[in-house]
């Protein structure tokens, strides 16, 4: 590749990007309606779904949509997120990474150690939200459980939701901080320079086999 500007590398297919943005939209609607339920100061956010009544009706259904779409996405990318010895070394050099330096930091594959940890945290939080959400879902499931369990599920659901919001903020910040990353989810491609700088092992594999992922 003599002139990298003439080339681009496919990182996400159109289907994967659509799935991602459905998850993102679902998250925004769920976070807004969830905060509206959590405290009166945020009740105005329920207007995104048509007010308090409609928010209570739609919130759990949107939650199911996000959960299903997320796990379709996660299953598709699971094999790229297995933590290796290199990833552990990458994580041990996190302070160097945060300084924007690369000296002593192992080359990353399709995802680096930090992204892989984030992936598993998201899986755990999504499972926790879905499980606690089902216990709380009064229309269909809450009558199957004792009141103490429903109350515990409500507390856990709020904790999982708060942690998810924090993790998503970190995810968005990282995507903006690493210049060129947002393009991967808007256009589906990245530049060879971006791939070489941030995911060198993945870049080498793509160069050897353009059909590889």
N, C-alpha and C positions, 0 to 999 in steps of 0.2 A: 504494500500500500504506500506508494510514493507520495501521494497527496491525500492525507486523511480527510480533508474537507469535502472530497468528492464521494466519500463513503459514509455509511452509517450501519450500525449493528442492531438487529432486531432483539429487543430485550423482553417485550411483552406483546402477545398477539392481540388483535382487536377484541376477541372474546374475553381475554384476561383483563383488558382495560375496562371494558363495559362492566364486568363483574366487580372490579375494584371500585368504580364510581358508584355503582349501586350500593355497595357496602358503605362508601363515604357519605352518600346522601342519607342512607338509613341511619347512620351514626348521628348525623346532625339533627335529624328529626327526633331520634330517641333521646339524645342529650338534652335538647330543648324541652321536650315534653317531660322528661324525667326531672329536670331542674324545676319545672313548673309545679310538679307534684311535691317536690322536696321542701320548697320554701315559698311563702306568699310573695316575696320580693321578685321571684322569677316567674310568677303566674302569667305575666303577659306573653311569655314565650309559648304558651299553649295555643296562641292564635295561629301559629304555624300550621296546626292541624285542625283549625276551625273552632278552637275554644276548649274548655275543660272537659266537657262530655265527650266530644269526639277524640280528644287526646287520650282519654282513658280507654276508649274503645279501640283506637288504632295502635296505640303504643305497643301492646304485646304482639299484634300481628306483624308490625314493622320489625319487631325484635326477632321474630321467626325468620323473616326475609333476610335480615342481616346475618343471622346465625347460619342459615343454609348457604347463602352466597359466600360467606367467609370460609366455611369448611370445604366448599367446592374449590375455592381458590387455594386453601391450605393443602388439600390433598394433592392438587396439581403440582404444588411447589415443595411438597414434603421432602422429596429426595435431595433437594438442593440445600436443605437446612439441617442436615446431620452434622453435629458438632465434631470436628476433628482435632487432632493435636495442634495443627496450625491455628485453628480458631482459638484454642486456649492460649496459645502464645500471643495471638493478636489481642485478646482480651487483657492479658497481663501487661500489654503495652498501650493500654487505653489512654493514659496520660499523654503519651507521645502523639497519639492520633488526634486528641483534642487540641493539641498545639499546632496541628496541620503539618506535622513532620512525618517522614516515612522511614527514617534511619532506624534499623533494627526491627521494623514492623514486618511480619511475614506477609507475603502476597496473598490476597484474598481471592476466593473462587467467585462463583456467581453472587454469593452473599458473604459478607464478612462476619466475624464473631459477634459483633454487636447486633447486627441485623438478625442473626439466628436466635440470640437470646430474646430479642424483642418478639420474634415469631412465636416462641414457646410461651412467653408471658401472655401474648394475645390469645393463644389457644386456651390456656388455663382460665383467663378472665372470661372468654366467651362461653366456655363450658359452665363456669360458675354463674354467670348471668342467666343463661338459659335454664339451668336447673332451679335456681332460686325464683326465676320468673314464672316457671310453671307452677311452683308451689303457691305463689301469690295470685295466680290468675283466677280471680273469683268466679268468673262466668263459667269456667269449665273444670278447674282442678282443685281450688283451695278447700272445697268442702270435703275432699278426700284426706285432708291432713288436720291434725290438732292445731288449736289456736297458737300454742307456744311455738310449734314448728313454723307456722305461717309468719309469726312475728320475727323469729330468727331469720327466716328467708328474706324478709323485708329489710332487716339490718344488713345482711350479707349482700343483698342486691345493691343497696346504696353504696356499700364499700367497694364492691366490684366495679360499679359504674364510675365512681370517683377515680379509682385506679386506672380504668380504661381511658377516661378523659385525659389523665396525666400522660399516659403512654402515647396516646394519639398526638398530643401536643409535642412530645419529644419526637415522634415519627415525622410530623410536619416540619418541625424545626430542622431536623437532620436532612430532610429532602431539600430544603431551601439552602441550608448551609453548604451542602456538597453541590456545587454549581453544576448544572446539567442533569441532575437527577429527576427533576419534575418533568422534563421532556420525555423521560421513559414512560410515564403514565399518561402523557397527553398525546404524544406522537407514536409511542411504542418503540422508539429507537434511541440509541445513544451514539456518540461519536467514538471512533477508535481511541482518541486521546483520553476521553473520559474512562473508557473501559480499561485502558492500560494503566492509568493513574490509580483507579479505585478498585479494580477487580482483575488484576494482572493474570492470575491463573485461568480465569474464565476467558479472558481475551486470547490467551495462547491456545486454548481449546477451540475457540471459534475460528481462529486463523487456520488451525490444522484441519478442522472439519466445519465448514460454513453451515452445515445442517444441524450441528450440535446446539444444545440449549445452554 
